[in-house]
């Protein structure tokens, strides 16, 4: 599986980001430990019935896997879909989002009180949903051959988990955890707490207001409740904004996010928040 598009380089060309690398290593190391000491699964896997006795498992279960194929698939998804998000959000926001989606999977898994849940599937489903929300038209190449748009591929996988969760099919797979991670990702990104799609906004220094004296009997101007017609954005203003955004996105494609100025980052962030609510 690989992805391609106007906004990204070849997946084998980008440098793996810091937290994606750490998560890959952490999952691999824990897997080796559980192979050597299988009893660790009882202390690291998430069992809803034991949540009060083992509350740490809400986090640790994300790093435990039931087999090599389970680990390989989850880490493959993290490897391809994680770096673009970490580059956009920054390391701390990416890690917070990853853990939040994993916890969301554990919360929904409470419906299966007697089962023990392991794996990073909830977290990586959240990563896939975030990728599809930001870049829905980006083609994902299945086996490096068949292109499928991100929104259709991720939508199919989430829909398949929903189908199995309702019908009880796909025994041995925590479909509710998948749905919990996807729901946590969608809800968080649509909320006011969600991260900016274009990285942290630069902090503007407050400008000191000039001190002016006013006579006690001088009239005070009360602003109108609605802005004058001339202050409202026109169609020409909208077209100019879209042209500016296209220019900035082309600049990102050529030189990456680091090539943007603080003003350009702010402009992208404001445009993202404006159109994301539509």
N, C-alpha and C positions, 0 to 999 in steps of 0.2 A: 504494500500500500504506500503510495506517495502522493504528494499534491503538487500542483503547478498552477501558475497564474501570473497576471501582470504585476502583481504587488509582491511576489516572492521569488527568491532564487530557487534553484534546484535543491531538493531536500538534502542531498549529499554535499551541498556547497556551504550551507550555513554552519556557523559555529554553535555547538550545543550550549545552551544557556546554563548558568550556575546551578539553579535549583532543580532543573530537569536532570542535570548530571548527578546531583546529590540524591535525588529520589530514585533514580535508576540504580545507583550503587547501594543505597539503603535497602531497597527491595531485594536485590541480588544477595546481599550479605545475610539478611534475615532468612531468606529461602535456604541458604546453605546451613544456617544454624538449625532450622527446623528439620532439615534432612538428617543432620547428625543427632538431634535431640527432638524427636517428634512430640514429646510431652509438652514442649513449649507452646504448641498450638492451643493447648487447654488454657494457658495463661495469657496468650496474646490474641486469640480469636475472640470475636464478639458473640456472646450468648445473651440474648435479651433477658432470660430468666436469672442470670447472674450479674446483671448490670450494677446492682447495689454493692455486691461483694467485689466486683472487678470493674470499676468505672473507667479505668485507663484503656480498656479494650475498645472503647468507642473510637480511639485514635489508632491503637496498635494493630487492629485487625486489618487496616489498609496495607500493611507491610507483610502480611502472611498470605501465602498462596498454596492452593491445594495440589499443584503439580507444575511441571516445567512448562507445559503448554499454556496453562492459566497465566503464569508469570510472563511468558513470552508475548502473548497477545496484549496484555495490559501495558507492558513496557514499550511495545511497538507503537501503540496508540499515543502513549505519553511522549515518545521520542519524536514523532512526526507532528503532533498537534500542539505540544506544550511550548516549544521555543518561540513561535510567533506571538503567543499570548504573553509569555514572560517578557519578551522584548517590548511589547506595547505597554504592559502594566508596571513593569519593574519587579524585581525579585520578591520583595516582601508581600506585595499585593497578590502575586501569583501563588505563593505558598499559602497565604490565607485562603484564597479561593479553592485551592486543591483540598485543603483540610476541611473547609466548609462543606464541599460536595461529599466528601467521605463521611462526615458526620450526618449529613442529610440521608445518605444511604442507610446508616445505622438506625436512624430515627424511624424510617419507614419499615425497616426490618423488624421493629418491635411487634408487628402484626404476626410474625412467626415466632412465638414465644419460646418454643422448645428447640429451635434450630441454632446451630453455631455458624456464624457468617465470617468468611475470610476473603481477602483479596482487595485490590485497588480498583475494582470495576466501577464502583460508585463515583470515585474521584475522576477516573478517566472518562466516564460518561459525561460528567460535568464539563470536562475539558473539551470534549467533542461538541457538546451543545454550545459552549461559548464560541468555539471556532465557527460553527455554522451560523451563529447569530451575527457575527462580525463580517464574515466572508461567505455568505450563502451561495454565491455563484461560482466560487472557486472549485475547479474540477479536482476530484480525488481519483487517482488512477489505481483501480483494483488490480493487484498483481502486476502493476506497472503497465497495464495494457488498456483496460476498459475505463474510460473517464465517466465519472458520476459526480454531479454537483453536490457540494457539501450538504446543502439543505435536504436533498433527497436521501443521501446515504445515512446521515444522522437521523433524519425522520424515520426512515425504515427501521433502523436498529432500535430506536426508542419504541416505535410501534410494535415491533416484534416482542420486546420485553413486556409491553403492556398486554399483548395477546396471551403470552405464556403465563403471566401473572394471574390473568382472569380465568384461563382454562385449566391451569394447573399443569401445563406441559413443561417440557424442558427440565425434567427432574435433576436435582443436584446443582442447579444454577440459581443464584439469589437474584431473581428478576426484580423483586421489590427494591433491593439495594440499588440496582441500575436506575430504576425510576426515581428513587429518592435522590440520587446524585444529580440526575437530569433536572428534576423539579427544583432542587436547591440552586442549581446554576441559573436556570431561567428566572426564578423569582429574585435572586440576588442581583442579576444584571439589569433587570427591569426596575429595581427599587432605587430610591435616592441614595442608598449606601453603596451601590455598585461602582466599580472603578471606571475611570475614563478610558475610552477606547484608544486614546492616543498618548497615554502616559500621564504622569503627574503634571498638573498645571503649575506654571511658574508663579511664585508669589510676587504680587505687585507691592511695591513700597508705597505706603500712604503719602499722598501729597499734602503738605501743609496748606491750610486754607488761609487766604489773605484776610487780615483783620481790617475791617472798614467800619467807620463810625456813621451812625445814622441819627438824624434829629428825632427827638421824641415824637414830634408831630408829623413826621414823614410818612406817607402812605406805604403800606406793605402789599407787595404783589402776591396774590394767592394763585398757585399753579392750577391750571385747568385739570379736571379729572381725566380728560382724554387728550392725547397729544394732538397738535395741529396736523392737518392733512399733509402738509409738506414734510413733517417729521416721520410719517409712516413709510415703511419700506415699499419701494416700487418694484415693478417687474424687472426694470433695469438693474436695481440693486441686487435682486435675487440672482439674476444671470451673472453679474459681476462676482458675487460670492461663490457661485458654482465654478466659475472660471478659476478663481483663486484656489479653491479646494483641489481642482484637477491639477493645477500647477504644483501645489504642495505635495500631492500624492505622487506625481511624477518625480519630484525631488527625493521622496522617500524611496521610491523604486531604484533610483540611481545611487544614492548615498546612504540610505538607512535613516532611522529616526534621529541619529546623532547629528545629521547635517542640518536639521531644522533650527531656526532661531526661536527664542522664547515667544516672540510674537506669533510665529507660524504655529507653534504648538498650541497656544491659546486659541487661535482662530480655528484649528482643527477640532479642539475640544468643544468649543461653543457650537460648531456646526454639527458635531456628533450628537450632543445632547439635544439639539433642536430637532433633528430629523429622526432620532431614535424613538421619540414619543409618538411619531406618526404611525 
